[in-house]
Amino acid sequence: MQLTNTLQNIDLHALTGWIPERVALRSSSKPFEKDKEFRKILDKFHRGHCVVTVATGAMSQTDADRAGLVESHAYAMLDIREVLVSLSLSESTRSSTRVYQSLKTC
Protein backbone atom coordinates (compact mmCIF):
# COMPACT_ATOMS: atom_id res chain seq x y z
CA MET A 1 0.00 0.00 0.00
CA GLN A 2 1.46 3.36 -0.98
CA LEU A 3 0.51 6.33 1.17
CA THR A 4 1.71 9.64 -0.24
CA ASN A 5 0.51 13.16 0.41
CA THR A 6 -2.20 12.02 2.82
CA LEU A 7 -3.16 12.88 6.38
CA GLN A 8 -2.04 10.76 9.33
CA ASN A 9 -5.65 10.13 10.46
CA ILE A 10 -6.56 8.73 7.04
CA ASP A 11 -3.36 6.66 6.96
CA LEU A 12 -4.00 5.16 10.41
CA HIS A 13 -7.54 4.21 9.46
CA ALA A 14 -6.32 2.61 6.22
CA LEU A 15 -3.63 0.62 8.05
CA THR A 16 -5.49 -0.42 11.19
CA GLY A 17 -9.23 0.02 10.63
CA TRP A 18 -9.37 2.13 13.80
CA ILE A 19 -11.23 5.44 13.76
CA PRO A 20 -8.60 7.98 14.86
CA GLU A 21 -9.14 10.63 17.49
CA ARG A 22 -7.36 13.88 16.72
CA VAL A 23 -6.18 16.05 19.61
CA ALA A 24 -5.45 19.63 18.61
CA LEU A 25 -2.80 21.34 20.71
CA ARG A 26 -4.03 24.74 19.58
CA SER A 27 -7.73 25.43 19.45
CA SER A 28 -9.79 28.58 19.44
CA SER A 29 -12.88 26.79 20.77
CA LYS A 30 -11.54 25.36 24.04
CA PRO A 31 -8.29 25.45 26.05
CA PHE A 32 -5.89 22.51 25.72
CA GLU A 33 -5.66 20.58 29.01
CA LYS A 34 -2.12 19.21 28.63
CA ASP A 35 -1.96 17.19 31.88
CA LYS A 36 -5.35 15.55 31.29
CA GLU A 37 -4.53 14.69 27.67
CA PHE A 38 -1.06 13.39 28.53
CA ARG A 39 -2.44 11.09 31.25
CA LYS A 40 -5.10 9.74 28.86
CA ILE A 41 -2.59 9.13 26.07
CA LEU A 42 0.02 7.61 28.42
CA ASP A 43 -2.51 5.23 29.99
CA LYS A 44 -4.12 4.10 26.74
CA PHE A 45 -0.76 3.80 24.93
CA HIS A 46 0.74 1.49 27.58
CA ARG A 47 -2.44 -0.63 27.67
CA GLY A 48 -2.15 -1.13 23.91
CA HIS A 49 -5.42 0.69 23.25
CA CYS A 50 -4.03 3.23 20.82
CA VAL A 51 -1.42 4.09 18.25
CA VAL A 52 0.05 7.57 18.71
CA THR A 53 1.40 9.74 15.94
CA VAL A 54 2.63 13.31 15.94
CA ALA A 55 3.10 15.55 12.95
CA THR A 56 5.10 18.60 12.08
CA GLY A 57 3.69 21.56 10.24
CA ALA A 58 5.37 24.16 8.11
CA MET A 59 8.80 25.11 9.43
CA SER A 60 11.97 26.71 8.18
CA GLN A 61 14.78 24.49 6.94
CA THR A 62 16.93 25.82 9.81
CA ASP A 63 14.35 24.69 12.40
CA ALA A 64 13.92 21.33 10.65
CA ASP A 65 17.69 20.73 10.60
CA ARG A 66 18.09 21.81 14.24
CA ALA A 67 15.30 19.49 15.42
CA GLY A 68 16.18 16.61 13.10
CA LEU A 69 12.62 16.55 11.73
CA VAL A 70 11.03 16.77 8.31
CA GLU A 71 8.57 19.54 7.49
CA SER A 72 4.91 18.42 7.21
CA HIS A 73 5.70 14.82 8.16
CA ALA A 74 4.05 12.34 10.54
CA TYR A 75 6.01 10.29 13.07
CA ALA A 76 4.87 7.20 14.99
CA MET A 77 5.53 7.26 18.73
CA LEU A 78 7.29 4.06 19.75
CA ASP A 79 7.45 4.80 23.46
CA ILE A 80 6.04 7.46 25.78
CA ARG A 81 7.36 8.11 29.28
CA GLU A 82 6.95 10.63 32.05
CA VAL A 83 10.21 11.81 33.57
CA LEU A 84 10.49 13.80 36.81
CA VAL A 85 13.34 16.30 36.73
CA SER A 86 14.58 18.09 39.85
CA LEU A 87 16.32 21.40 39.36
CA SER A 88 18.59 22.25 42.29
CA LEU A 89 18.60 26.03 42.72
CA SER A 90 20.47 25.96 46.03
CA GLU A 91 20.87 23.65 49.03
CA SER A 92 17.70 25.02 50.66
CA THR A 93 15.59 25.60 47.55
CA ARG A 94 14.48 22.89 45.17
CA SER A 95 12.15 23.12 42.22
CA SER A 96 10.64 20.13 40.47
CA THR A 97 8.94 20.05 37.14
CA ARG A 98 7.44 17.33 35.03
CA VAL A 99 8.96 16.79 31.66
CA TYR A 100 7.02 14.79 29.12
CA GLN A 101 9.48 13.08 26.89
CA SER A 102 9.03 10.80 24.01
CA LEU A 103 12.12 8.64 23.94
CA LYS A 104 11.98 7.13 20.51
CA THR A 105 10.46 8.26 17.27
CA CYS A 106 10.78 6.86 13.81
Summary of the structure (lengths in Angstrom):
residues: 106
radius of gyration: 16.9
end to end distance: 18.8
largest distance: 59.2
contacts: 186
relative contact order: 0.13
helix: 27%
strand: 28%
